[in-house]
């Protein structure tokens, strides 16, 4: 099975009074898609800093994914976002290779 290279970004959640904790990941076909995904996300945020929000954690990583997962990413506008449990399942199943 041929694996495809994609961009992986880890996300962190910041919550006033609680601090920072992991908040999932996103996968993108390339760096441009990742930047567009992040820009679209920030464009949905209010002008003032909310009590709780997610933010990308840099640097992005290059990972390999199965053709099935690659197709799912390529069918999205700029990438897909998922949370820790799904990431662990993707790693366990071999759909994502670090």
C-alpha positions, -999 to 999 in steps of 0.1 A, spaced: 0 0 0 14 34 -10 12 60 17 7 97 9 25 126 27 3 152 43 6 181 69 -4 174 105 -12 203 129 -17 198 166 -43 221 182 -44 234 218 -74 247 237 -70 277 259 -96 283 286 -97 312 309 -91 301 345 -82 265 334 -52 268 312 -41 250 281 -48 214 271 -46 193 238 -75 198 215 -71 175 186 -54 176 152 -60 186 116 -47 170 84 -40 190 52 -28 181 17 -1 207 19 11 238 38 -10 262 18 -42 242 27 -31 242 63 -27 280 63 -60 285 46 -77 262 71 -62 282 100 -71 315 84 -107 303 79 -108 292 116 -95 326 129 -121 344 106 -149 328 126 -136 341 159 -150 373 175 -129 405 177 -124 401 215 -106 371 229 -131 345 240 -129 327 273 -123 294 255 -108 289 220 -85 265 201 -53 275 184 -28 257 162 5 245 177 36 249 156 56 236 139 34 215 116 46 179 111 48 158 79 31 124 83 20 97 60 -16 85 56 -33 56 38 -50 63 4 -84 61 21 -76 88 46 -59 108 19 -91 108 -2 -111 120 28 -86 149 32 -86 157 -5 -124 158 -6 -125 186 21 -120 223 13 -87 227 32 -83 197 55 -101 178 83 -101 183 120 -104 155 146 -98 150 182 -74 129 203 -94 97 205 -97 96 167 -60 104 163 -51 75 186 -74 52 165 -58 64 133 -23 57 147 -33 22 160 -50 12 127 -20 24 107 -39 51 88 -14 77 101 23 70 103 44 95 121 
